[in-house]
Structures are given as structure tokens and as C-alpha cells.
Amino acid sequence: MEQLKAAAAGPRDEQADKQVSQLVTEVIANVRDRGDAAVREYSERFDGWSPASFRLAPEDVAKIVASVPEQAISDILAVQARVRTFAEHQLASLRDFEVETEPGVLLGQKNLPVGSVGAYVPGGRYPLVASAHMTVVTAKVAGVERVTACTPPIRGQVPAATVAALHLAGADEILLLGGTQAVAAMALGTETIGKVDMLAGPGNAFVAEAKRQLYGTVGIDLFAGPTEVLVIADEDADPLVVAVDLLSQAEHGPDSPAVLITTSAALGRRVLELIDDLLPDMPTADYAEPAWRDHGEVIVVGTLAEAYTLANRYASEHVQVLTANPREALDRMSNYGALFLGEGTCVSYGDKVIGTNHTLPTRGAANYTGGLWVGKYLKTVTYQEVTSPAASAALGELCGRAARVEFFEGHARSGDIRAHKFGEAELLWAPADR
């Protein structure tokens, strides 16, 4: 293995993480204690935003949607149709069932939507319109009754396209509110903002930390950090395509890792040259350049088998496969948020238009979870019914023995009484007659 470019940045800044955590703890505590007043103070402090109401009235939404160009509305609807179709296929893959595991013993499973979701759609430098599709459309396909959506103002302005996307996706209420204060308000509830059962959607370090601290008070979709891309390329890959696709993800932020693993040293060197040529003229170079400088890597390996093994160790959010036989990755790869197979596919399609969900695991979380999907909004619950007296009696005897091994006498007696009532077992602990 040869490293043509290593990441310049060291390990994560623990002091910075601690400062983020402390501030988030403060905000959550204040929102919990002081509700709307705290939300408004932090919105003024962090976003310079303090309207009469953070919630957009229906007439406000209609006016904002009408201000969005017709082509943009058409494109939003086209993308949402793709996201909805894929989510509907995911939902169809899940099924309720009831099975008689033995005579008279019925066990069943149901998939029930959570009652309410708080969808956070980031703003900051970029209006992340696509995150509205990913969080809200998918929740509505799952059957979530109430979706409260929060998105921040961008430099004091209403992000009209994002608001339109949230409305068209089916959000039940839309608030122009951002950051930790938005996440805390939805999770805890205030005088004017209803508490939700679950939080979903990406965000910056403060939003991610807020979700982490609030997990348990509410459910969350997943912990998300900086965007990651890893490209696997062989000698036949187009180096310009590789370079462009690496930079497409580096522009997400200055801490976004972009990694190339290739079997061709010549391709790796050419990609480095092309990135040096492309970066200066990128309008988003202020993000992409430090991301590539500090977190970019180019690694040469001997075989594609080694490439897949190494890629699995990275467990990257996005893995793009530019090889002669890209579908081989379906068998070779196990740790990733999403796979993008072949030159005709790119991570940007997944981010913006193709229909799969772009809220994906980062920082190694792909080792244990996938990304946001319709199933995240569902509670898989079970039920049971014993209709056979003989089966209940047999289970009762087994329950009595199993519970007493663990010294749970109360559990044992629940089994005993059924073994007695439905069978012939004697009750040794029966209460005295009165």
C-alpha cells in the first residue's frame, strides 16, 4: 500500500467538542426551564432572528411558495416523487404478520408509525432543500400524523425554496427557527411549539450534539457528522470524473473527508494534479480547499480485494465505485452508508435527485447502522395470544421453572396459576381460604 496523499489534520479537537457540548447543554437546560423566552433569546443571539412568530401561517406559506420560480417548484415535485416512490417500496418490504408457532399460541408483529416527528432542515451557508424531501416525505410515507419542520433563516432572509419543499412534502407546520434552540424546542415542547416523539435530519456540530443529548427524551434518526466520500477506482476509471466527484463532496464543509483508494498509482497522481487545477476556480473553494488539504487522502493498493477490505475499515458515509465491474462491491462491501455504482452514478445524485435517502451514517457509524429510511419512523411492536388451554398450561409450567431459576417468584406464580387453571398442576402457594 502506498499513500500518495495523507490527511493533514490530526485527530478531532476534543477541546472544541467539549465547548460545543457545554453550550448545547446550556441551551437545552434554558429551553427546558424557560420555553419560548429562551428560544427567542437564542434565535436573536445566534441568527439575529426574532419575528413575531416563528411559525409560518398558511397564508405566509402560500405567499412564499408563490415566490419560488415555476421551474424550481417543478423540480422539487419531481425529486419528491422519486423519494416517495423509493420510500413506498421500502414500506412494502415490511409486513405485519401473525403466526401460530404451536397449536393455540399466536404471535404477531405490527409496524406502527411514530405519532410526531421534528424534521430539522439545515440552512447556514446553503439552503439544503433536498433535506426537506428526505425527512418529511419519508415520514409521511411511513404514516406519521404530525411533522413539525424547522429551518433557519439564511442571513436574515426566508429560504423560500426550502419552505416550498417542506410544504410540498407535507409538513404540518413550518417554523423559521434554527440551531440547538430549534431542536430543543421540538424535543421538549414550549408554550407554542408542540413536543415531538422523534427528531430527524442533519445539521452542524451543535445540532448533532443536541440530538445526542436529547436522545432518550425523544428518538432520533441517527448521529450525523461531516459529509464523507470514499471513491474506489481501478486503472480504467476517468481521473477527471474521480477528481470532480471527490471535490463535489468536499464542498460540504472544511471538515469533510474525501478519500480515493485506487489500484493505479498513475490514476492517483493524475487525480491529484487535476484537483490542484480545479480547486482555485471552484466557487466553493473556501470549503473544498481546506477539506481536501486537511482531510483528503489518496491511497494505492495492489488489488481490488485490498481496496474493498480497506474501504470497509473506513465505513464511509458515501462509497463510489468506479471500476470495470462495480456491482462486485455489493458482495464485497459491508460497511457504508450508501453505495454508488459505476460512472453513470454519482454521490450528488443521491444527495439531490435520485430518490434514495441522503441522511446517512458518518464517523464510522456505518459499522452498525444504515441511514434514514421509512423504517426509522416505524415502531415494530409485537403481540401474543394463547387460545389453547393445554398450551397455556404447558407454558405456565415452563414459566414457573424458568422464572425460579432467576428468583422471580412473582413471574413464576403467573405461570403457576395458569398451569393450575388450564391443566392439572397443584398450587403450592395458594392463599388461605377466608
ABEGO torsion letter per residue (X at the ends): XBBABBBABBBBBAAAAAAAAAAAAAAAAAAAAAEAAAAAAAAAAAAGBBBABABBBAAAAAAAAAABBAAAAAAAAAAAAAAAAAAAAAAAABBBBBBBABBGBBBBBBBBBBABBBBBBBBEABBBAAAAAAAAAAAAAAGBABBBBBBBBBGGBBBAAAAAAAAAAGBABBBBBBEAAAAAAAAAEBAABBBBABBBEBEBAAAAAAAAAABGABBBABBBBBBBBBBBBBAABBAAAAAAAAAAAAAAEAABBBBBBBABAAAAAAAAAAAAAAAAABAAAAAAAAAAAAABBBBBBABAAAAAAAAAAAGBABBBBBBABAAAAAAABABBABBBBEAABBAAAAAAAAGBBABBBBGGAAAABBBBBAAAABBBBBBBBBABAAAAAAAAAAAAAAAAAAGBAAAAAAAAAAAAAABABBBAABBBBX
